[in-house]
Amino acid sequence: MANLKEIKRKISSVKNTQKTTNAMKLVSSAKLKRTEELAKRSRVYATKLTELLNEIAQKMQQSNADGIDNVYFKDVQNPKKVDIVFITADKGLCGGFNSQTIKRTRQLIEAYQSKGAKVRLRAVGRKGIDFFKFNNVELNDEIIGLSAAPDFKQAAAFISEVAESYVNGETDKIILVHNGYVNMISQEIREDQVLPVDTFKLDFSAVSTSELEVEPDDDDTLLDALVKRYIEYTMYYSLIDSLAAEHSARMQAMDAATKNAKEMVKELNVKYNKARQEAITTELIEIISGMESMK
């Protein structure tokens, strides 16, 4: 009987876990839909902003045979100082979502250090912060709460400080790494060169033939303002993209956990029935044996 009670207790425990994981799956599904809508709206603004930056940069490139003479566009072939900004979640229970970002970040660290570059880490999200601190890796900057609730002002302030170190010559390159949303069942690691602005990513062929005219004296002022907003929104959109991917990953993880719990309940029920049958059989044998001994 003690064995039956133990199996019954396990069945009850697994059923409770199943209810919890199923509830978490439904919550993540609802949050994903909201974040997906926010990402779609943000993508429209990001596209228009990129198109405008393309157009201004193209006009400056056409007016200068040596290319764009602007601090935000000065690429360094062999960077000696690199800042890596990476985004992870504040919570777990989302499969390999966080580990994939951490893995890519570590690969970048090793790649740049092997070339003699000094790497500084700037972390967004508790999981990434905890991992690198546990491994005694120094973090130059860290923020918790922003990846769970993206806020444009906070995101802009965070990335603006990083961009300022680039303008001041404290770093040669800024890389942004996050796990991005593809669809409800898949995510992918995205790595963006925030600064200097990657001119190869600017699609000059797609620039509209508008009658936009910019005075030479205003070129740098306008371009600086656009690049700053472009950087800020790149950070903000990456946070939204990462959050959508996090909800997607958690939804899958909780769905898998719910299915596993269901299978475990089935196995435990079979085990319980077998144990119960064995107990009944044993009792019957004892009764029959007792009756036989009385004859």
Secondary structure by P-SEA (a helix, b strand, c coil): caaaaaaaaaaaaaaaaaaaaaaaaaaaaaaaaaaaaaaaaaaaaaaaaaaaaaaaaaaaaaacccccccccccccccccbbbbbbbbbccccccaaaaaaaaaaaaaaaaaaaabbbbbbbbccaaaaaaaaaaccccccccccccccccaaaaaaaaaaaaaaaaaccccbbbbbbbccccccbbbbbbbcccccccccccccccccccccccccaaaaaaaaaaaaaaaaaaaaaaaaaaaaaaaaaaaaaaaaaaaaaaaaaaaaaaaaaaaaaaaaaaaaaaaaaaaaac
